[in-house]
Amino acid sequence: MTQNGSEEKLMPKETLNANTGMPEITDEEKENAQSTKASIMGFIFPWIFIGVGTGIACGIHAWGDKAKYDSRIAIVNEWDLQWGYLSAFLFAYLVIVLNFYPMRFKGLIMRTSSGNLRSNPFIYVNAAEGSSESRVVMATEGDEGAYNRANRSLHHFVENSIPMVLAIALNMFVFPFPTFVLTVIFFVGRVVYVMGYSNGGYGKHAPGFILTSIAVNTLYGLLLITAIKGMCGPEAAVVDDAAEAPAE
């Protein structure tokens, strides 16, 4: 198939911008993509899948070895580990939200019927228009810039998520409730980050960056405290407890 034939299959030729090769999106389509309803659905829609999964999980609990499951859940409760499990769920939900968020900008530059064009996570332009030595960089202006920044925020999250997962998993045993609180702060920070960066551009993500940095580095600090006190042995904990005990 020729290149022109592939282009026609990708998108009707008359709807493509002659200069950019991108679909011509109408103002009405852009308004629908940016509507309050569309924004809210980005947070609510994942709950449809979570609801289905939770229903299956309830079936596993009810029709499986319920007594054994409940006995182990009782151990979780005894050690206050429910906060750790809730932290893990919150982190998982955050991953879903951040993956859905760029979709509201995707609708500004391409349609659901745009075929393989939708597989592009970034849109690029020539940094120096008309120059044979021009570097190709991500578009930074308009709807394409917002789309690129939304996906860049997602990539930034992926780049920094593995240490967060480890911090939650390890801290949940020693510091269950503080781990949950810090996970909530991280959740809020990442949402503020992606919304500020996508809609306002570079610099507007700073409040979210500060929140996430505080949460993440506090979790790292808890790991360090646990490691240092653990290497010092149980005697260190006994000494600390004795020092904190009120004098009689």
Beta strands, then each sheet from edge to edge (+ up, - down):
strand 1: 124-126
strand 2: 136-138
sheet 1: 1+ 2-
end
